[in-house]
Amino acid sequence: MPTTRLQLLGHASFRITTPEGHVLLLDPWLTGNPYVPEHLRRPEHADLVLLTHGHDDHLDAELPALLARTGARVVAPAPVRFYLQEQGVPGEQCEAMNVGGSIEVVGLRLTMTVAHHAAHVELPGGTPGFQHERVGYILHFSDNTVLYAAGDTALFGDMRLLADLYKPTVALLPIGDRYTMGPREAAYAARLLRVAHLVPFHYGTFASLVGTPDQLQEYLRQDDDVTVHALAAGETLEIGQLP
């Protein structure tokens, strides 16, 4: 039976395929992104797009065209949703929700969570606009995989509440440092979340993102019992088959 698959597209962009075959794109920065393999930059099929915030390494300038081409629904912080509608994305493609809420969409249960990270949308000419809160997501799949996509965030103590409430099995955590948590904080986050599997992202793509998976591994204790999956761009992990 098919299970949930996670593919790193590059930097902070992921493709997730559900057991039912639905395709989710998480923070798809694809066009003009040198870290995404060429053959993955123009997806022709997607059912749902999830945006954690509107920075240009998460919100692709060509996203409205992708949404028009695929007909995918989109979930995002409210100001980002309003921005997309100003760019011509039909309102019926946008799933309205807010932090703390959950919805059923494309066969999975989706919860929007808090994150801690300054965010805006870069407007033409480089002007910052649409200041907004950042979010993460908890995704519950039909094969009992529970994925926590933290988005760009600092470490925060309420990750323990996410563990208590949702019991994630896999966490996507940034480790680059400077703009998000670094390896030391990500290791502590894994401890709070009580996950068995951790996929690091948002590192190494810019010179300022100095955190590494090796450093993350050093900060994890043996009794944390966490496996780090440092994926290369384009690599797929069968997260529904992880022990």
C-alpha positions, 0 to 999 in steps of 0.5 A, a space after each residue: 500500500 502506498 505511504 507518505 513520501 517527502 521530497 526535498 526540492 531545495 533549500 526550504 521547498 518540499 514536495 509531499 505525496 500522500 498515500 492517496 497520491 495527492 501532491 502537496 508543495 510546501 514553500 515552493 521557491 522553484 523558478 530562479 532557485 539554483 538549488 532545485 534540480 532543473 526538472 523539478 522547477 515547473 511542476 505540472 500537477 499539485 493539489 495543495 500549496 502550503 506557505 509558511 510566510 511570504 519571504 521570497 525564498 519561500 513565496 515564488 514570484 511565479 506562484 500565481 502562474 503555478 496555481 493557475 496551471 495546476 488549480 491547486 488550493 493554497 493555505 497561507 497566513 492571511 496577509 499572504 493570501 490577500 497578496 495572492 488574490 491581488 495577484 489574480 489568484 481566485 478566492 475560491 482557491 484559497 483556504 481561509 484559516 488561522 493559527 490554531 485552526 484545523 481543516 480537512 483538505 485533500 484527504 488529510 487533516 491540517 493544523 496551522 501552528 505558530 512560528 517565530 520569525 519576522 516576515 513580509 512580502 517583497 513588493 516590486 522595487 524591493 519594498 517590503 509590504 504585507 507584514 504578517 505572522 509566520 506559521 508552521 503546519 501539522 499534517 496528519 496522513 491516512 497512514 498515521 504519519 504525522 509531519 510537523 513542518 516548522 517553517 522558518 522559526 526560532 526555538 519556542 517552548 510550546 513545541 512541547 504542547 505540539 508534541 502532547 497534542 499532535 504527537 508528530 512522528 517526523 519534524 522538518 526543522 531549520 538549522 541554518 542559524 542567523 535567521 532561524 534556529 541553529 543546530 543546537 536549538 534544533 536538537 533541543 526542539 527535537 527533544 521537546 517534540 519527541 520525534 523519532 525522525 528529523 529532516 533539517 532544511 534552510 541551511 547551506 544555500 547561502 553563505 550566512 546559513 552556517 549550521 550543518 547536519 553534522 553540528 546538529 548530530 553533535 548536539 543530539 544526545 544518544 538518549 534522544 533517539 532521533 534519526 537525522 535525514 539530511 536530504 540532498 535536493 531532489 532526494 525522496 524519503 518514504 516517511 510513511 515507512 519510517 519505524 
